[in-house]
């Protein structure tokens, strides 16, 4: 399988990882070099099919996964990944604070102690009123940061139809 490297994007093979760089930054994607060998030449990334027929099915799955990761990395370094979330509350106003790689979610359900969500990689969080914007180059890092936020605001001992306070995804770009 061959993938063209877009104009303005560089790809470099380092052992069993591919580093993709563009105008917004760089990201690295790891892979199993024994299962899916990769070559970069003539502005193309080539994923080579293994000769061992027993590994063919696993290799095809790994090839599909790697090609999707590389395609999302191309998009991330060219135009960036942006996800918008909305703060929703009924009684207690929720406030957010970003400090040294951690998002503090304060006053959710009137709790005294803030809930904590770890920010992964180089993901940037901007809070403007009730809207939260997550930006980054790596879609995996942005997605994991969203998962951390959702896990932090998860309602445990209440009926989720009544207690709907939290942060919800509005739009992905």
Backbone as JSON, one array per atom type, in Angstrom:
{
  "sequence": "XXXXXXXXXXXXXXXXXXXXXXXXXXXXXXXXXXXXXXXXXXXXXXXXXXXXXXXXXXXXXXXXXXXXXXXXXXXXXXXXXXXXXXXXXXXXXXXXXXXXXXXXXXXXXXXXXXXXXXXXXXXXXXXXXXXXXXXXXXXXXXXXXXXXXXXXXXXXXXXXXXXXXXXXXXXXX",
  "N": [[0.84, -1.17, 0.0], [0.56, 2.2, -0.86], [1.11, 5.57, 0.12], [0.8, 8.94, -0.65], [2.92, 11.59, 0.3], [1.83, 14.64, 1.48], [2.23, 17.97, 0.03], [4.55, 20.13, 1.58], [4.81, 18.68, 3.88], [6.88, 16.63, 5.87], [8.22, 13.37, 6.18], [9.81, 11.03, 8.25], [11.57, 8.08, 8.77], [12.31, 6.27, 11.61], [13.64, 3.68, 12.94], [11.2, 1.79, 14.37], [9.19, 3.7, 14.1], [7.38, 6.45, 12.7], [8.07, 9.74, 12.0], [6.26, 12.59, 11.52], [6.24, 15.73, 10.13], [5.1, 19.09, 9.92], [3.7, 22.34, 9.07], [2.43, 23.08, 11.45], [3.55, 21.59, 13.48], [4.97, 18.53, 14.83], [4.54, 14.96, 14.85], [4.76, 11.62, 16.12], [4.37, 8.29, 15.07], [4.12, 5.05, 16.13], [4.86, 1.64, 15.13], [4.66, -1.91, 14.44], [7.45, -3.14, 13.21], [8.17, -5.63, 12.29], [5.81, -6.87, 11.6], [4.51, -5.07, 9.87], [6.4, -3.86, 7.65], [7.87, -0.74, 6.7], [8.62, 1.67, 4.19], [10.12, 4.69, 3.09], [10.24, 6.61, 0.31], [10.82, 8.6, -2.62], [8.9, 10.62, -2.04], [6.77, 9.14, -1.01], [5.04, 6.95, 1.19], [5.42, 3.62, 1.81], [3.8, 0.7, 2.7], [4.76, -2.47, 3.29], [3.73, -5.68, 2.25], [3.73, -8.66, 4.2], [5.66, -11.69, 3.66], [5.09, -14.07, 4.91], [2.4, -16.16, 5.1], [0.85, -16.84, 7.31], [0.86, -14.64, 8.91], [-0.57, -12.84, 7.48], [-3.29, -11.95, 7.83], [-3.23, -10.58, 10.33], [-1.34, -8.71, 9.62], [-2.66, -7.25, 7.64], [-4.69, -6.0, 9.14], [-3.08, -4.45, 10.85], [-1.85, -2.87, 8.94], [-4.02, -1.39, 7.92], [-4.77, 0.05, 10.22], [-2.38, 1.51, 10.7], [-2.24, 3.04, 8.33], [-4.5, 4.67, 8.62], [-3.75, 6.1, 10.93], [-1.5, 7.46, 9.96], [-2.68, 9.03, 7.95], [-4.34, 10.67, 9.54], [-2.37, 11.96, 10.97], [-1.13, 13.43, 8.92], [-3.22, 15.23, 8.38], [-3.35, 16.51, 10.87], [-0.8, 17.83, 11.16], [-0.92, 19.55, 9.05], [-3.41, 21.1, 9.07], [-4.33, 20.97, 11.64], [-6.0, 19.66, 14.61], [-9.12, 20.2, 15.94], [-11.41, 20.43, 18.55], [-14.52, 21.24, 19.92], [-16.02, 21.83, 23.03], [-18.83, 21.98, 25.25], [-19.75, 23.55, 28.26], [-22.04, 22.42, 30.58], [-24.48, 23.08, 32.99], [-26.81, 22.96, 35.76], [-27.44, 23.97, 38.4], [-25.09, 24.6, 39.94], [-22.5, 26.65, 39.01], [-19.99, 25.68, 36.8], [-16.48, 25.91, 36.77], [-13.4, 26.17, 34.99], [-9.89, 25.48, 35.08], [-6.66, 25.67, 33.81], [-3.62, 24.27, 34.51], [-0.26, 23.63, 34.31], [-0.33, 21.21, 32.55], [-2.64, 19.96, 33.46], [-6.16, 19.84, 33.78], [-8.36, 21.49, 35.82], [-11.47, 20.93, 37.1], [-13.84, 22.73, 38.52], [-16.26, 23.05, 41.14], [-18.27, 21.33, 40.21], [-21.4, 19.89, 40.47], [-21.53, 21.17, 42.92], [-19.4, 20.35, 44.43], [-16.68, 20.48, 46.75], [-13.94, 19.9, 46.33], [-11.84, 20.08, 43.46], [-12.3, 18.32, 40.34], [-10.03, 16.36, 38.41], [-8.42, 16.34, 35.25], [-6.11, 14.95, 33.11], [-4.02, 16.51, 30.73], [-3.03, 15.46, 27.62], [0.02, 15.06, 25.83], [0.79, 17.58, 23.43], [-1.56, 19.01, 23.52], [-3.66, 21.8, 23.5], [-5.74, 23.8, 25.58], [-8.41, 26.01, 25.51], [-10.46, 28.2, 27.27], [-13.45, 29.87, 26.98], [-15.88, 31.52, 28.33], [-18.71, 29.55, 28.28], [-17.73, 27.79, 26.49], [-15.33, 25.41, 25.48], [-12.29, 24.88, 23.91], [-10.34, 22.49, 22.35], [-7.19, 22.02, 21.02], [-4.78, 20.61, 18.82], [-2.01, 18.74, 17.4], [-1.77, 16.02, 17.17], [-4.14, 13.57, 16.74], [-4.67, 11.42, 18.4], [-3.69, 12.24, 20.91], [-5.38, 14.46, 21.43], [-7.87, 13.18, 21.43], [-7.53, 11.4, 23.62], [-7.26, 13.24, 25.68], [-9.84, 14.33, 25.69], [-11.23, 12.04, 26.46], [-10.2, 11.76, 29.05], [-11.28, 14.06, 30.24], [-14.04, 13.51, 30.04], [-14.15, 11.25, 31.68], [-13.46, 12.37, 34.1], [-15.64, 14.05, 34.7], [-17.71, 12.33, 34.96], [-20.85, 11.1, 36.06], [-21.62, 9.36, 38.95], [-23.19, 8.35, 41.26], [-25.77, 9.2, 40.74], [-28.85, 9.75, 38.93], [-28.45, 9.91, 35.53], [-30.19, 11.08, 33.77], [-31.32, 13.14, 35.11], [-29.23, 14.55, 36.46], [-27.35, 16.24, 34.56], [-25.07, 17.71, 34.36], [-21.87, 18.76, 33.18], [-19.24, 18.36, 30.69], [-19.62, 18.48, 27.25], [-19.16, 17.25, 23.93], [-19.34, 19.46, 21.25], [-18.61, 20.09, 18.57], [-16.5, 18.82, 16.04], [-13.54, 19.51, 14.22]],
  "CA": [[0.0, 0.0, 0.0], [1.33, 3.43, -0.96], [0.45, 6.82, 0.47], [1.57, 10.12, -1.05], [3.17, 12.57, 1.34], [1.35, 15.93, 0.98], [3.17, 19.07, -0.14], [4.81, 20.87, 2.8], [4.9, 17.74, 5.0], [8.04, 15.74, 5.8], [8.1, 12.12, 6.93], [11.11, 10.43, 8.49], [11.48, 6.75, 9.37], [13.32, 6.06, 12.65], [13.4, 2.38, 13.55], [9.82, 1.36, 14.21], [8.26, 4.83, 14.22], [7.42, 7.43, 11.63], [7.9, 11.1, 12.49], [5.65, 13.4, 10.47], [6.37, 17.14, 10.5], [4.45, 20.04, 9.03], [3.77, 23.74, 9.5], [1.9, 23.25, 12.81], [4.3, 20.81, 14.46], [5.31, 17.18, 14.41], [4.0, 13.86, 15.64], [5.39, 10.33, 15.82], [3.48, 7.13, 15.11], [4.85, 3.8, 16.24], [4.28, 0.47, 14.48], [5.42, -3.15, 14.55], [8.21, -3.21, 11.96], [8.22, -7.02, 11.8], [4.5, -7.19, 11.04], [4.24, -4.16, 8.76], [7.58, -3.07, 7.29], [7.54, 0.52, 6.04], [9.7, 2.36, 3.5], [9.81, 6.04, 2.61], [11.07, 6.99, -0.84], [10.15, 9.34, -3.7], [7.75, 11.33, -1.47], [5.69, 8.18, -0.77], [5.19, 5.99, 2.29], [5.0, 2.31, 1.34], [3.66, -0.35, 3.71], [5.06, -3.69, 2.54], [2.97, -6.87, 2.68], [4.67, -9.7, 4.63], [5.71, -12.91, 2.85], [4.55, -15.15, 5.72], [0.95, -16.19, 4.93], [0.21, -16.95, 8.61], [0.77, -13.3, 9.47], [-1.22, -11.96, 6.52], [-4.49, -11.31, 8.38], [-2.79, -9.6, 11.33], [-0.63, -7.64, 8.91], [-3.65, -6.41, 6.96], [-5.3, -5.17, 10.18], [-2.08, -3.48, 11.29], [-1.65, -1.96, 7.82], [-5.17, -0.48, 7.9], [-4.65, 0.93, 11.38], [-1.25, 2.41, 10.48], [-2.56, 3.99, 7.27], [-5.42, 5.66, 9.2], [-2.98, 6.95, 11.83], [-0.66, 8.32, 9.14], [-3.57, 10.01, 7.31], [-4.75, 11.65, 10.55], [-1.17, 12.74, 11.28], [-1.0, 14.4, 7.83], [-4.24, 16.27, 8.62], [-2.99, 17.24, 12.08], [0.34, 18.73, 10.98], [-1.25, 20.56, 8.03], [-4.48, 22.01, 9.45], [-4.6, 20.86, 13.08], [-7.2, 18.98, 15.1], [-9.82, 21.1, 16.85], [-12.66, 19.91, 19.08], [-15.16, 22.19, 20.81], [-16.87, 21.24, 24.04], [-19.73, 22.93, 25.9], [-19.97, 23.34, 29.69], [-23.47, 22.4, 30.88], [-24.79, 22.92, 34.41], [-28.16, 23.39, 36.12], [-27.48, 24.75, 39.62], [-23.78, 25.06, 40.39], [-21.69, 27.02, 37.85], [-18.72, 24.97, 36.69], [-15.37, 26.71, 36.27], [-12.25, 25.37, 34.58], [-8.59, 26.11, 35.2], [-5.59, 24.87, 33.24], [-2.33, 24.49, 35.17], [0.84, 22.67, 34.09], [-0.72, 19.93, 31.98], [-3.8, 19.39, 34.15], [-7.38, 20.64, 33.76], [-9.09, 21.42, 37.08], [-12.89, 21.18, 36.91], [-14.22, 23.17, 39.86], [-17.65, 23.29, 41.54], [-19.24, 20.47, 39.53], [-22.37, 19.39, 41.45], [-21.31, 21.84, 44.18], [-18.34, 19.68, 45.18], [-15.65, 21.38, 47.26], [-12.66, 19.59, 45.71], [-11.94, 20.02, 42.0], [-12.0, 17.07, 39.64], [-8.8, 16.57, 37.66], [-8.27, 15.63, 33.99], [-4.76, 15.14, 32.59], [-3.91, 16.94, 29.34], [-2.05, 14.57, 27.0], [0.85, 15.57, 24.75], [0.86, 19.03, 23.2], [-2.93, 19.51, 23.38], [-3.9, 23.11, 24.12], [-7.13, 23.99, 25.97], [-8.82, 27.4, 25.68], [-11.8, 28.31, 27.87], [-14.08, 31.17, 26.77], [-17.27, 31.42, 28.8], [-19.21, 28.18, 28.39], [-17.15, 27.0, 25.4], [-13.97, 24.93, 25.68], [-11.72, 24.46, 22.64], [-9.13, 21.68, 22.44], [-6.45, 22.06, 19.76], [-3.55, 19.86, 18.85], [-1.5, 18.2, 16.15], [-1.96, 14.57, 17.19], [-5.54, 13.25, 17.03], [-4.68, 10.49, 19.52], [-3.53, 13.03, 22.13], [-6.59, 15.25, 21.63], [-8.92, 12.23, 21.8], [-7.29, 10.9, 24.97], [-7.56, 14.34, 26.59], [-11.3, 14.37, 25.77], [-11.63, 10.89, 27.28], [-9.86, 12.08, 30.44], [-12.26, 15.03, 30.72], [-15.31, 12.81, 30.22], [-14.02, 10.38, 32.84], [-13.42, 13.21, 35.31], [-16.95, 14.63, 35.01], [-18.71, 11.25, 34.94], [-21.78, 11.05, 37.19], [-21.62, 7.99, 39.43], [-24.25, 7.93, 42.17], [-27.0, 9.92, 40.45], [-29.54, 9.44, 37.69], [-27.87, 10.77, 34.49], [-31.26, 11.81, 33.08], [-31.6, 14.32, 35.92], [-27.98, 15.26, 36.69], [-26.7, 16.29, 33.26], [-23.95, 18.65, 34.41], [-20.62, 18.23, 32.66], [-18.7, 18.91, 29.44], [-20.07, 17.68, 26.13], [-18.61, 17.61, 22.63], [-20.23, 20.18, 20.36], [-18.24, 20.03, 17.18], [-15.11, 18.45, 15.72], [-13.1, 20.05, 12.93]],
  "C": [[0.89, 1.24, 0.0], [0.48, 4.63, -0.58], [1.37, 7.96, 0.04], [1.72, 11.04, 0.15], [2.74, 13.94, 0.8], [2.47, 16.97, 0.87], [3.33, 19.83, 1.16], [4.9, 20.0, 4.04], [6.13, 16.85, 4.79], [7.77, 14.51, 6.66], [9.48, 11.5, 7.04], [10.92, 9.12, 9.23], [12.64, 6.58, 10.34], [13.03, 4.76, 13.36], [11.98, 1.92, 13.3], [8.84, 2.49, 14.53], [8.47, 5.78, 13.05], [7.18, 8.79, 12.26], [7.41, 11.95, 11.32], [5.66, 14.84, 10.95], [5.69, 18.01, 9.45], [4.53, 21.43, 9.6], [3.28, 23.96, 10.92], [2.67, 22.49, 13.87], [4.64, 19.44, 13.92], [4.7, 16.17, 15.36], [4.69, 12.58, 15.21], [4.36, 9.22, 15.99], [4.32, 5.86, 15.12], [4.12, 2.66, 15.55], [5.18, -0.73, 14.7], [6.15, -3.37, 13.22], [8.36, -4.64, 11.42], [6.93, -7.41, 11.11], [4.19, -6.34, 9.81], [5.49, -3.34, 8.46], [7.18, -1.85, 6.46], [8.8, 1.08, 5.38], [9.21, 3.74, 3.09], [10.79, 6.36, 1.49], [10.2, 7.7, -1.88], [8.86, 10.0, -3.23], [6.52, 10.43, -1.29], [6.06, 7.31, 0.43], [4.62, 4.67, 1.8], [4.97, 1.33, 2.5], [3.75, -1.67, 2.96], [4.29, -4.87, 3.13], [3.96, -7.98, 3.06], [4.58, -10.94, 3.73], [5.09, -14.1, 3.58], [3.02, -15.11, 5.66], [0.2, -16.31, 6.25], [0.0, -15.57, 9.24], [-0.07, -12.36, 8.62], [-2.44, -11.23, 7.09], [-4.14, -10.24, 9.41], [-2.11, -8.41, 10.65], [-1.6, -6.71, 8.2], [-4.35, -5.49, 7.95], [-4.34, -4.08, 10.65], [-1.83, -2.44, 10.19], [-2.78, -0.93, 7.74], [-5.08, 0.53, 9.03], [-3.54, 1.96, 11.18], [-1.57, 3.44, 9.41], [-3.54, 5.05, 7.76], [-4.68, 6.63, 10.12], [-2.1, 7.92, 11.05], [-1.5, 9.4, 8.47], [-4.02, 11.07, 8.31], [-3.57, 12.52, 10.98], [-0.92, 13.79, 10.2], [-1.98, 15.56, 8.05], [-3.85, 17.13, 9.81], [-1.85, 18.22, 11.87], [0.07, 19.79, 9.92], [-2.27, 21.57, 8.53], [-4.84, 21.95, 10.94], [-5.89, 20.13, 13.38], [-7.84, 19.94, 16.11], [-11.15, 20.5, 17.25], [-13.22, 20.95, 20.05], [-16.08, 21.44, 21.76], [-17.68, 22.35, 24.71], [-19.85, 22.56, 27.38], [-21.47, 23.44, 29.94], [-23.64, 22.22, 32.37], [-26.19, 23.45, 34.67], [-28.14, 24.33, 37.33], [-26.14, 25.39, 39.98], [-22.92, 25.4, 39.17], [-20.32, 26.34, 37.89], [-17.67, 25.94, 36.18], [-14.19, 25.79, 35.98], [-10.98, 26.18, 34.74], [-7.53, 25.16, 34.67], [-4.29, 25.26, 33.91], [-1.4, 23.33, 34.87], [0.39, 21.28, 33.66], [-1.9, 19.24, 32.64], [-4.97, 20.38, 34.04], [-8.13, 20.41, 35.07], [-10.54, 21.82, 36.81], [-13.47, 21.46, 38.29], [-15.73, 23.35, 39.97], [-18.67, 22.45, 40.77], [-20.09, 19.8, 40.6], [-22.19, 20.02, 42.83], [-20.23, 21.2, 45.03], [-17.25, 20.68, 45.58], [-14.3, 21.17, 46.59], [-12.81, 19.53, 44.19], [-11.67, 18.62, 41.46], [-10.85, 17.37, 38.68], [-8.8, 15.71, 36.4], [-6.89, 15.96, 33.42], [-4.82, 15.52, 31.12], [-2.76, 16.16, 28.72], [-1.29, 15.3, 25.88], [0.87, 17.08, 24.66], [-0.53, 19.62, 22.97], [-3.08, 20.82, 24.15], [-5.39, 23.25, 24.41], [-7.37, 25.48, 26.18], [-10.24, 27.41, 26.22], [-12.3, 29.73, 27.66], [-15.55, 31.04, 27.15], [-17.67, 29.97, 28.99], [-18.6, 27.26, 27.33], [-15.69, 26.67, 25.69], [-13.47, 24.42, 24.34], [-10.43, 23.7, 22.9], [-8.48, 21.67, 21.08], [-5.18, 21.26, 19.91], [-3.16, 19.38, 17.47], [-1.8, 16.71, 16.04], [-3.4, 14.24, 17.61], [-5.66, 12.27, 18.2], [-4.57, 11.24, 20.85], [-4.78, 13.84, 22.45], [-7.73, 14.33, 22.08], [-8.76, 11.69, 23.2], [-7.55, 11.98, 26.01], [-9.06, 14.47, 26.78], [-11.8, 13.23, 26.64], [-11.33, 11.13, 28.75], [-10.86, 13.07, 31.04], [-13.6, 14.35, 30.97], [-15.28, 11.9, 31.45], [-14.05, 11.19, 34.14], [-14.79, 13.74, 35.68], [-18.07, 13.59, 35.03], [-19.54, 11.23, 36.22], [-21.87, 9.6, 37.67], [-22.87, 7.62, 40.23], [-25.58, 8.62, 41.91], [-27.59, 9.45, 39.12], [-29.06, 10.42, 36.61], [-28.93, 11.5, 33.68], [-31.59, 13.1, 33.81], [-30.34, 15.18, 36.08], [-27.16, 15.24, 35.39], [-25.55, 17.28, 33.22], [-22.7, 17.98, 33.85], [-20.14, 18.98, 31.44], [-19.07, 17.96, 28.32], [-19.47, 18.17, 24.83], [-19.68, 18.28, 21.79], [-19.91, 19.91, 18.9], [-16.77, 19.64, 17.05], [-14.77, 19.02, 14.36], [-11.79, 19.42, 12.53]]
}
